[in-house]
């Protein structure tokens, strides 16, 4: 029986406190696709990121959950800012804000034309799902403004000391870089140890991203989850 396209209306809605156990990514050798189906409820998405997966699919397809091998990441201390971008940042060409216009950022990321891609994976269901994660305090955006207009930005979500970058867009040269680099520096200063960039990208590699194998990534992720859980328990005492 074929899977339904998009979120399955018959799959249980999981709140931010509920979790779902996905198949173990290590078992999917030489394949980034780990599972199909389900929905984009908060608990489902948080479960995916905690287990090293993320949704990536197009309109008309079922939700597809990926865990690529290798994984593109930026480690704390490895962020690269070129001299030209350092100059742009010091000149304050763009006014960079955080969480000021999440809906504007994700909407722009969805509508941006990308060469070589027939459409966008940021469907209306994805927009609604990540906007809800933003409302719940998990998802965040950085915005670069030029003369009062949104010129570029990026968004993702933070779990413990991992930040999972989702997408970025730019309308003006260097705007998305200004937003991302400002956000990255703030995250690293706040204790984040790794920014997950997901898929290989020459643009992100120029900012310091490097590829690591899935097994190493999952080990680091599980250590992060354990530390985040211990911090939460200590904080509740």
ABEGO torsion letter per residue (X at the ends): XBBBBEBBAABBBBBAABBBBBBBAAABBGBABABBEEBABAAAAAAAAAAGBBBBBBBGBBBBBBBBOBBBBBBBGABBBBAAAAAAAAAGABBBBBGABAAAAAAAAAABBBBGBABBABBAAAAAAAAAAAAAGABBBBBBBBGGBBAEEBBBBBBEABBBBABBBBABBGAAAAAAAAAAAAAAAAGBABBBAGBBBAAAAAAGBBBBBAAAAAAAAAAAAAAAAAAAAAAAX
